[in-house]
């Protein structure tokens, strides 16, 4: 088990959605009842102050800049 939530951003109809790329990220999506997360969802997880024991891959912010999300 890794300590990273890995998501891949994809532009879908002008919206950037983040698809889970490992088991841990998939579990978070399942808990949320969704197949993908938004940038706001990831920011909420990061800034919640609740320690889940996972780090969100920092590449998300860099990829958001590329996708405009």
ABEGO torsion letter per residue (X at the ends): XBABBBBBBBBBGGBBBBBBABAAAAAAAAAAGBABBBAAAAAAAAAAGBBAGBBBBAAAAAAAAAAGX
